[in-house]
């Protein structure tokens, strides 16, 4: 059930719990070296704060971020999206009410890509420290598959599309530029920054990135691998 990279072009990184079990001081090795556009982007567990490996939850292994744990990853050319990108993951919130950051690429004074679930039960996306997009997530604490698709070639109001469990959902998009700032910002999975602020309170699996905007059919195909639902 591993993602067959040749079936969904543009995959630059794919991390899941079956590819690297988290132990104290260890890393999760990406499967991106099997993708045509990927290089070996390794998620590093913070010392003493690695997301905990869970052997089985909903039928598959996963990572428990426990509101304080995170992975970080140095920036690389394949993670520096500019004109288009897709980020996706299986997620399971433990609690509803706080801000749970899923993906953050941050340079000094600049959120290049910020993806989170907020205290109002909405998706929150911020691009280039200015443009934002929101969509209703709801109060689910079950496993859900989510995908964010950015396409700078579209009109401003449609440049970010958010998908929940394989379906495009109504998204309000404002002030989103046609291109992302290409910085050298590090990637943080599961928190706002390396201090663990706004940590994701819950579990994740099959976190991945693509260097292009996936179609709805491709998002559904991606959802079919490692299905937690």
Secondary structure, DSSP 4 states (H G I P E B T S, - for coil): ----GGGSTTEEEEE-TTT----TT-EEPPSGGGSTT-----EEEPTT-PPEEEEEETTEEEEE-TTT--EEE---GGG--SSEEEEEEEEEES-SSS-EEEEEEEETTEEEEEEEE-TTSEEEEEETTTEEEEEE--S--S-EEEEEEEETTS-GGGSEEEEETTEEE--EEES--SS-----PEEEESSSSTT-TT---EEEEEEEEESS---HHHHHHHHTSS---
